[in-house]
Amino acid sequence: MPTMADVARSAGVSVATVSHVLNGTRPVLPHTRQAVLDAVDELGYTPNTLARSLVTSRTRSIGLAVSAISNPYFTEILQGVEAGALEHGYSLLIADPHDDPDHECKVVQLLHERRVDGMIVAPSADPRELVSYLGRHQVPTVFLDRVIDGVIEGMANGVADGPLRFDQVCAENTEPTARLVTHLAGLGHRRIGLVAGLPGLSTTAERIAGYRQGLTTARLPYDDDLVVHGDSESAGAERATATLLSLAAPPTALVTANNAMTIGTLRALRARGLSVPDDLALCCFDDFAWADLFSPRLTAIAQPSREIGAQAVRVLLERLAAPDRPARTVRLDCTFVHRTSCGCPDSGERGRSSQASLASLASLASQPSQFEKGNVS
């Protein structure tokens, strides 16, 4: 097996120069760098990652802790993180905290013990222990999808040896949710229900705030009875939707606050023999691959999932390069995808054989699916 010394002899340079080229620890003249890279290719040299990490104190690895990895939303985020890490020469270690604060701390500690250079974490609804651990050990971390500004502010004194610096990358939640509500109000709906997510998550709070903002814009009163929590998963949303449908004056339109809860809501509507949008209009936060394949097609807010993942990697690498820079929160815009479940006329193709009814979707959802394996954004 060729060694770094073999590469140096072939390129006509010192071993130190080869090290600088491979590790990026010092600028090297372009022609010298190319000679080293050519020698690496010719000899088939493979760097010893373990040895390099001992010298540089870097493993060139990133820890990723997100719940419900099987959910399409987080799967796309994972793809973005993986692509961003690979682009910059980093490997990825992945763990699922299951949205459980105790398990969350365990998996983060395990990732930290693997000497990852930094972490990307989608925090649980109660991330205080997580923040405390990361702060004590000064682990470079980017919080993904869910922000924890209030937690950081509440724990800033005495948690860490130095200032808490946690970067955050997420989508806009408030304005896009408000847009769904005002769209439904513009179609004449006056009782619009919300199937909200797991209490304690920032995404849940922000989407409820957006719902209320939309009602205010549409000059509609807020009614506590029209907001139910589906706990960010399908079965919870099915129960929550049933509660809404049992009201003396049930809603005529619904907003579901994530993709998993959309499935549960459709299941509840199917159980009651209700059709969308004839009996009840529906808009959802989170677009997914199937949303355009049904008749009526789902009107949705699409999050830039892959870009969220890729941006989280860029922000983490910037933190590694400049540990003392101020923390920042990056919010990415969402897209309003206007289809027909809201009750608007279909401007697209009709009668395609690949389309299925929403009742068919609910039928598919009657079996445990990837949407039900954990809580999601």
Protein Blocks (a to p, Z undefined) as FASTA:
>chain_A
ZZfklmmmmnopafklmmmmmnopaccdfklmmmmmmmmmmnopacdfklmmmmnopahi
acdddehklpmklmmmmmmmmmmmmmnopacddddeklpaklmmmmmmmmmmnopabdcd
dddfblmlmmmmmmmnopacddehiacklmmmmmmgokambdcddddddddfklmmmmmm
mmmmmnopabdcdddddehiaklmmmmmmmmmmmmmnopacdfklpccehhpaklmmmmm
mmmmmpmbdcfbdcdfbfklmmmmmmmmmmnopacfkloccddehiafklmmcccddddd
dddfklmmmmmmmmmmmmmmmmmbccddddddddddddfknopacfbdehiakbccfklm
mmmmmpccfklnoccZZ
